[in-house]
Amino acid sequence: MPYRYFLVPLIACAILYFIWVGYNDSELNAWVLVAFACVVVAIFIFQHQINNWWWRALPPKLEPGEKEWIRLYLPYFSRIPEQFHTEFFRELAKKCLNQEFISMTKQPVHEEWKWMAIGPAIALRLYQFDSIFEHYIRTAFYPHPFISPDHPDIHISETHTEDGIMIFSTENLIQVHLKAEQILNPALYEWSKVAAYELKIECPVEKTDIQHLMTRYLGKNDFQDIIDWMGNKDLDVNALCLYLYVMAKDLLPVSAQEKIAAVLFR
């Protein structure tokens, strides 16, 4: 993290100061200690702003092979206008560096998992809203569907709004990127839910109509099939609306498209 480039030299200076005081048998200067402490605390408090400033000056870059993987396997990338492709790659690289990824097994977190989990946030252009990206900074990966205190049924994803953490089943996350138009993408759904909640986007379409459109888009016989896949009986209608806006916005009424675009493409 770029903020460490400022923190590490400061700590080194503090250590050298203590060595100098000990070597010269001098007394510690309280003002110097207070100054060190204040600067360290300030760096921790403003670490996200420091990181953003650094990356604006020196934006991280994805390798050509990484970009090609994203083009092939992130299903929403082909829906993004070409003029935003460079911006997508840049913001995805930045977000992945700033995100804390947690593996719930001994297996390391692969780069592809990161892109699958974070890519939807970039497709929704949530990088425009610093407060969202600074809060939702942790992503955990289970190897399979899981249960939790908040969701006692077996499910494949969830978001803890207060803690800013998302949890995904890696098995299902990988599967959906091979069958993008047949299975609901849990990462895109969770980030759509975050966008709807944080930006107060309310879909001007009836719940039953959105469920019908989603069932039609995924080629299912019944919306219950989607519920069974997600393991979630109460899928958020506003999140589903945003999901369709990213993947198949022509299915939505023009009024819904315009309302969403007014927020995400301001």
C-alpha positions as CSV (number, residue, x, y, z in Angstrom):
1,M,0.0,0.0,0.0
2,P,1.4,3.4,-0.9
3,Y,0.7,4.9,2.5
4,R,3.4,2.6,3.9
5,Y,6.0,4.4,1.8
6,F,5.4,7.3,4.2
7,L,4.9,5.3,7.3
8,V,8.0,3.1,7.1
9,P,10.6,5.9,6.8
10,L,8.9,7.7,9.7
11,I,9.2,4.6,11.9
12,A,12.8,4.3,10.8
13,C,13.4,7.9,11.8
14,A,11.8,7.3,15.2
15,I,14.1,4.2,15.8
16,L,17.1,6.2,14.8
17,Y,16.0,9.0,17.2
18,F,15.8,6.5,20.1
19,I,19.2,5.1,19.2
20,W,20.7,8.6,19.1
21,V,19.2,9.5,22.5
22,G,20.5,6.3,24.0
23,Y,23.9,6.8,22.5
24,N,24.3,10.3,23.7
25,D,22.7,9.5,27.1
26,S,20.2,12.4,26.4
27,E,16.6,12.8,27.6
28,L,13.7,12.1,25.2
29,N,12.1,15.3,23.9
30,A,8.4,15.1,24.6
31,W,7.6,17.4,21.6
32,V,9.4,15.1,19.2
33,L,7.6,12.1,20.5
34,V,4.2,13.8,20.2
35,A,5.1,14.9,16.7
36,F,6.0,11.4,15.7
37,A,2.8,10.0,17.2
38,C,0.6,12.6,15.5
39,V,2.1,12.0,12.1
40,V,1.8,8.2,12.4
41,V,-1.9,8.5,13.5
42,A,-2.6,10.9,10.6
43,I,-1.1,8.5,8.1
44,F,-3.3,5.7,9.4
45,I,-6.4,7.9,9.4
46,F,-5.8,9.2,5.9
47,Q,-4.3,6.1,4.4
48,H,-7.1,5.8,1.8
49,Q,-6.7,9.4,0.7
50,I,-2.9,8.9,0.5
51,N,-3.3,5.7,-1.6
52,N,-5.7,7.5,-4.0
53,W,-3.4,10.4,-4.3
54,W,-0.5,8.1,-5.1
55,W,-2.4,6.0,-7.6
56,R,-3.7,9.1,-9.4
57,A,-0.1,10.1,-9.9
58,L,1.2,6.6,-10.6
59,P,-1.8,4.4,-11.6
60,P,-1.2,0.6,-11.4
61,K,-1.4,-1.3,-14.7
62,L,-2.6,-4.7,-15.6
63,E,-0.4,-6.9,-17.9
64,P,-1.6,-7.6,-21.5
65,G,-2.4,-11.2,-20.5
66,E,-4.4,-10.1,-17.5
67,K,-6.4,-7.8,-19.7
68,E,-7.1,-10.5,-22.2
69,W,-8.4,-12.8,-19.4
70,I,-10.7,-10.1,-18.2
71,R,-12.0,-9.6,-21.8
72,L,-12.7,-13.3,-22.1
73,Y,-14.2,-14.2,-18.7
74,L,-15.8,-11.1,-17.1
75,P,-19.2,-11.3,-18.9
76,Y,-20.1,-7.6,-18.3
77,F,-16.9,-6.3,-19.8
78,S,-18.3,-6.6,-23.3
79,R,-21.2,-4.4,-22.3
80,I,-19.0,-1.6,-21.2
81,P,-18.5,1.1,-23.9
82,E,-15.1,0.9,-25.4
83,Q,-14.1,4.4,-24.3
84,F,-14.3,3.2,-20.7
85,H,-12.1,0.1,-21.1
86,T,-8.9,1.8,-20.1
87,E,-10.6,3.3,-17.1
88,F,-12.0,-0.1,-16.2
89,F,-8.6,-1.7,-16.2
90,R,-7.0,1.1,-14.2
91,E,-9.7,1.2,-11.5
92,L,-9.8,-2.6,-11.2
93,A,-6.1,-2.7,-10.6
94,K,-6.3,0.1,-8.0
95,K,-9.2,-1.5,-6.2
96,C,-7.6,-4.9,-6.1
97,L,-4.5,-3.3,-4.5
98,N,-6.5,-1.5,-1.9
99,Q,-8.8,-4.4,-1.0
100,E,-8.1,-6.9,1.8
101,F,-8.7,-10.5,0.4
102,I,-9.2,-13.3,2.9
103,S,-9.0,-17.0,2.1
104,M,-11.0,-19.2,4.5
105,T,-8.7,-22.1,3.6
106,K,-5.0,-22.5,3.3
107,Q,-5.2,-21.9,-0.5
108,P,-4.0,-18.4,-1.5
109,V,-6.3,-16.0,-3.2
110,H,-5.7,-16.0,-6.9
111,E,-5.7,-12.9,-9.0
112,E,-8.6,-14.2,-11.1
113,W,-10.8,-14.5,-7.9
114,K,-10.1,-10.9,-7.1
115,W,-11.1,-9.7,-10.6
116,M,-14.3,-11.8,-10.4
117,A,-15.2,-10.5,-7.0
118,I,-14.3,-6.8,-7.6
119,G,-15.0,-6.4,-11.3
120,P,-18.8,-5.8,-10.9
121,A,-18.0,-2.7,-8.7
122,I,-16.0,-1.3,-11.5
123,A,-18.7,-2.1,-14.1
124,L,-21.2,-0.2,-11.9
125,R,-18.7,2.7,-11.7
126,L,-18.7,2.7,-8.0
127,Y,-15.1,4.1,-8.0
128,Q,-16.8,7.5,-8.4
129,F,-17.9,7.3,-4.8
130,D,-15.0,7.3,-2.4
131,S,-17.1,6.6,0.6
132,I,-18.3,3.3,-0.9
133,F,-14.8,2.1,-1.9
134,E,-13.3,3.2,1.4
135,H,-15.9,1.2,3.4
136,Y,-16.2,-2.0,1.4
137,I,-12.6,-3.1,1.6
138,R,-12.7,-6.7,2.6
139,T,-13.6,-9.8,0.6
140,A,-13.6,-13.3,2.0
141,F,-13.6,-16.5,0.0
142,Y,-15.0,-19.9,1.1
143,P,-14.3,-22.9,-1.1
144,H,-18.0,-23.9,-1.2
145,P,-21.5,-22.7,-0.2
146,F,-21.7,-21.8,3.4
147,I,-24.0,-20.8,6.3
148,S,-23.7,-17.9,8.7
149,P,-25.5,-16.4,11.7
150,D,-27.3,-13.9,9.5
151,H,-28.2,-16.4,6.9
152,P,-28.8,-19.9,8.4
153,D,-29.6,-21.4,5.0
154,I,-26.8,-22.6,2.7
155,H,-26.0,-19.8,0.4
156,I,-23.2,-18.6,-2.0
157,S,-22.7,-15.0,-1.1
158,E,-23.5,-12.3,1.4
159,T,-22.6,-8.7,2.3
160,H,-22.2,-7.3,5.8
161,T,-23.0,-3.6,5.3
162,E,-21.8,-2.4,8.7
163,D,-18.4,-4.2,8.5
164,G,-17.9,-3.5,4.8
165,I,-17.2,-7.2,4.0
166,M,-18.4,-9.4,1.2
167,I,-18.2,-13.2,1.3
168,F,-18.3,-15.5,-1.7
169,S,-18.2,-19.2,-2.5
170,T,-15.3,-19.6,-4.8
171,E,-16.8,-22.7,-6.4
172,N,-19.9,-20.9,-7.5
173,L,-18.1,-17.7,-8.4
174,I,-15.9,-19.6,-10.9
175,Q,-18.9,-21.6,-12.2
176,V,-20.9,-18.5,-13.0
177,H,-18.2,-17.0,-15.1
178,L,-18.4,-20.0,-17.4
179,K,-22.2,-19.7,-17.8
180,A,-22.7,-16.0,-17.5
181,E,-26.2,-15.9,-19.1
182,Q,-27.5,-18.9,-17.4
183,I,-26.7,-18.3,-13.7
184,L,-27.0,-15.3,-11.5
185,N,-23.6,-13.8,-10.8
186,P,-23.3,-13.5,-7.0
187,A,-20.6,-10.8,-7.1
188,L,-22.6,-8.6,-9.5
189,Y,-25.7,-9.1,-7.4
190,E,-23.9,-8.2,-4.1
191,W,-22.3,-5.1,-5.6
192,S,-25.6,-4.1,-7.2
193,K,-27.2,-4.4,-3.7
194,V,-24.5,-2.2,-2.2
195,A,-25.0,0.4,-5.0
196,A,-28.8,0.4,-4.5
197,Y,-28.4,0.7,-0.7
198,E,-25.7,3.3,-0.6
199,L,-26.9,5.4,-3.5
200,K,-30.6,5.0,-2.6
201,I,-31.5,3.8,-6.0
202,E,-35.1,2.5,-6.2
203,C,-36.2,0.6,-9.2
204,P,-39.3,2.1,-10.8
205,V,-40.5,-1.4,-11.8
206,E,-42.7,-3.8,-9.9
207,K,-41.0,-6.6,-8.1
208,T,-42.9,-9.3,-10.0
209,D,-41.9,-7.7,-13.3
210,I,-38.2,-7.6,-12.3
211,Q,-38.4,-11.2,-11.3
212,H,-40.0,-12.1,-14.6
213,L,-37.3,-10.2,-16.6
214,M,-34.5,-11.9,-14.6
215,T,-36.1,-15.3,-15.2
216,R,-36.3,-14.6,-18.9
217,Y,-32.8,-13.2,-19.1
218,L,-31.3,-16.3,-17.5
219,G,-33.5,-18.7,-19.4
220,K,-35.1,-20.2,-16.4
221,N,-38.6,-21.7,-16.1
222,D,-39.3,-20.1,-12.7
223,F,-37.8,-17.5,-10.5
224,Q,-37.5,-20.1,-7.7
225,D,-34.6,-21.6,-9.7
226,I,-32.6,-18.4,-9.2
227,I,-33.5,-18.4,-5.5
228,D,-32.4,-22.0,-5.1
229,W,-29.1,-21.2,-6.8
230,M,-28.3,-18.2,-4.6
231,G,-29.7,-19.8,-1.4
232,N,-31.4,-16.5,-0.7
233,K,-35.2,-16.3,-0.4
234,D,-35.3,-12.5,-0.4
235,L,-33.4,-11.3,-3.4
236,D,-33.3,-7.5,-3.4
237,V,-35.4,-6.1,-6.3
238,N,-33.3,-2.9,-6.6
239,A,-30.2,-5.0,-6.9
240,L,-31.8,-7.2,-9.6
241,C,-32.7,-4.1,-11.5
242,L,-29.1,-2.8,-11.4
243,Y,-27.9,-6.3,-12.4
244,L,-30.1,-6.2,-15.5
245,Y,-28.9,-2.7,-16.2
246,V,-25.3,-3.9,-16.4
247,M,-26.0,-7.2,-18.3
248,A,-29.1,-6.5,-20.4
249,K,-30.4,-3.0,-19.9
250,D,-32.6,-3.1,-23.0
251,L,-34.9,-5.4,-21.1
252,L,-35.6,-2.6,-18.6
253,P,-38.1,0.2,-19.3
254,V,-36.5,3.4,-20.5
255,S,-37.6,5.2,-17.2
256,A,-35.6,2.7,-15.2
257,Q,-32.5,3.0,-17.5
258,E,-32.6,6.8,-17.2
259,K,-33.0,6.8,-13.4
260,I,-30.0,4.5,-13.0
261,A,-27.8,6.3,-15.5
262,A,-28.5,9.6,-13.8
263,V,-26.8,8.2,-10.7
264,L,-24.0,6.0,-12.1
265,F,-23.1,8.1,-15.1
266,R,-23.3,11.5,-13.6
